[in-house]
Amino acid sequence: MSIAGKNAIVTGGSRGIGAAIVRRLGEGGVHVAINYVGNRSAAETLACEITAAGGNAFAVQADVSTLAGIDALFAACDEAFGGLPNLDILINNAGVGRGDRDGSLAGADEALFDELLAVNVKGPHFVTQKALSRLRDGGRIVNIGSMSGKVGQPFAASYAMTKRAIQSLTFSTALAVAKRRITCNCIAPGAVATDFIAGLRAKPGWDEATAKHTPMGRLGEPDDIAGAVMMLLGDDARWVTGQVIEASGGLAL
């Protein structure tokens, strides 16, 4: 089944993995809402890139860690997409990490913990909730998680906890929408070469060590994850739901 003519929202879609997903959707003829919180230039440049190539995309500024921001996101999308139901694809991609802050079990402070929970857990939960009445039967929801949700990470315990929560949200959502033939799955990337892990990659030898421990011998690229997302959007994936699909180059094996 072609995805051409469908409507999609990608949260955190202005850069990295989100931008790669937006590009693939745009190339497939999907009308894409590119959500961003602070990088207006990147979001609008990406929308113009897709439009210039014959696609259809627009940028929407909204902080999806807040209910007010989520309301603003859907108000803009309702205006662009038309009357309800008006949504076919929801990609919950927006997320934050610890950056250069101490995110360890022993050292993480309340402010970091609250930020991680708000963006990585509260956001996808309430974005999905708001999307339920807008999704057409047969739609697709894809949550972007992380391999961090599978393994113990005392150096990033609060971040890893949020990614485990995304897996649980995926299972619950899949059950809630199954009778409407809507699927919900989670893509769990391994190490992907984006700004998201710039702090880790700045450490001497980190890239080389990570590639060595990845069976396929390299870090992932944003398009590797976008490709995994695209596999879930067509009709051939209609019987795949409630799954956590690891896109890690074999890192978990």
N, C-alpha and C positions, 0 to 999 in steps of 0.2 A: 504494500500500500504506500503510495506516495504521500509525503508529508506536506507537499505543496499546498498552499492555501490555508494552512493551519495557523492558529494564533498561539504564541508562546511568551512566557515570562521567564527571564533568567535573572535571578537575584545575584548581586555582585558580579555583573556581567561585563564590566568595563576593561578588565585586565586578566592576565593569567589564564587559568582553566576556564573561567567564565567567558572570557573573550573568545577563546577557541571554540567553545560550544556555540556562542552567538554566531560566529562566522559559518560554522557548519550548518546551522539552522537557516541562516540567510541564504546560503548557497542552495539549500533544498527548497527554497520558495516559501519559507515560513515568515509570517509577520511577527517580528520579534520586539518585545519590550526589554530594553537594556537597563536594568536597575543599577544605580550606583549611589554611593553616599557622599563622596567627597571629590572624586576625580571627574569633574564635568568635562574637561577637555578630552580625556581618553574615551569617555562614553560617547560624546557627540562625534568625535573623529571616527569611531567605529561605526556609528550609525550612518555617517556620510559615506564611508567606505562600502558598506553593504548596499546603500541606495545607488551609489555610482555604478555598482556592478549589476544593477537591475533588480536588487532585492528590496525589502521593505522592513525598516527598523527605525526605532525611535528611542531616545534616552529618557529615563525617568529618575529624577533625584528623589530618594526616599530612604530614611534610616529604618531598615526593617527589624531593628532590635527594639522598636517601640510600636505600640498599637497605633499611635497617631501617624507614624511613618507608613505603616502597612495600609492604613486607610487611604493615605495619599497615593500610594502606589496603585491600588486598585481603582481609585477614582480616575486616575490618568489613563489606566488601561481600559476601563469601561468606556471612556470617551473615544479612545482610538479604535477599540474592537467592536463597539456597538452593543446592542441589547443582549441580555442574559438568556441562556448560557453563551459565553463568548470565548472560552478558553479551552485549548486542546492539550497544551503541554506546559507543565510547571517544572522548572529546574531550581531546586533550593540549593544554590551554590555559595551564597554569601557566607563568609566565615572570617574569623580572626584567630591569630595564634599568639604566642607569648612574646614574639619578637626578641628583643634583647633583655627582657625582664626575667626575673627569677620566677619561673612557673613550677618549681619543684614542689613536691608534697611538703617538704620542710619549710620552704621559704615563700611560697606564693601569698600575696596579700589579698585582702578582701576586694579591693578595687579591680584587680586583674581577674579574680574569680567571677565577680559579678559581670564584668564585660564579656568574658568568654561565654558564660551562661546566657546572657542576653542576646548576643549575636548568633551563637552557634546552636542554641537550643530553643530559646523563647521565639526567636525569629522564624525558623522553619515551622515550628508548631502553629503559630498564629497566621503565618502566610498560608499554610496548608488549610487551616480552618476557614480562612476567608475565601480560599479558592474553591471550596467544595461546591458552593451553589453556582459557581461560574463554569466549572468543568463540564464539558459535554460528555455524554456516555461514550465509552471507548477511549477516553483520554489517557494521558501518561503523566506520572509524577516520578521524577528522579531526584533523589537526595544525594548530594556529594558529601561523603564521609571521609574516612581516612583509615589507613592501616593502624593508626594509633588507637583506634577503637577496639582493636583485637588483642593488643599486647600490653603488658604492664610497662609504664613509663614514669618512674618516680621523678625524673627530671622535668616532666611536663604532665603531671598527674591530672590537673584540672582540665587542661586541653584534651587529653586522652579521654577523660570522663565524658566530655561533651560529645565526642565522636562515637562513644558507645551509646549515648542517648539517641543519636541520629538513627542508629540501627533499630533501636526499640520503636522510635517514631515510625520508621519504615514498616515494621511488622504490623503495628496498630492501624496505620493508614491503609495498608493493603487489604486488611480485613474489612475496614469501614466502607471501602469503595468497590469491593469485588463484584457485588451484584449489579453494579452499573458498568461492568466490563472495563473499569479504569484500573490500570496497574500502577503499583508503586514499588520501586526498587531503589537500592542504594549502591552507588559506585564508591569503592574504597581505594583511593590511589595510594601508591607507595611514594617514594621521594620523586617529586616532579620539579624540574628546573624552572622555577618562577621566583618572583620577588618575595613570595610568601615565606620561603625558607632562606632568604638572603643572609640572615645572621648565621645560620648553620654553614652555608656554603662559603662564608668568609673565613672560616677556620681552615688553616693550612691542611691539605690532604683530605678534607671531608668528602669532596666529590669523588676522589679516587677510591677512598675506603668504602663509600656507599655503593659505587659501581661494582667494586670487587665482591661485595656481599649480595649483589643482585644477580641471580642466575643469568639474566640476559645481558649483563655486563655494562649497563649504562643507567643513568638517571632517566626518568620518564620526561616526556615533553607534553605541553598542554594538549596537543592534538591527539596524543595517545588516549587521554581521558575523554576528550570530546568524541573520539571514535567509539569508545565503549558506551557512552551515552546514546549515540546515534543507533547502536544496535538494538536498544530497548524501545525505540520510538515507532518502529514500523509494525505492520500487522503480523509479521512473522514472530514477534515477541508477545503476542496477545495472551499466551498461557504462562508467561513468566512474571511472577509477582511475589512480593515479600522476600526478595533475595538480596543478599549482600554480595556484590560481585567485585572481587579484588582485581584491580588493574595496577599491578605492582612489578611486572617483569619477572614474576616468580619468587618475589622476596619472601613470601609466606611458606614456601615449600621446604 
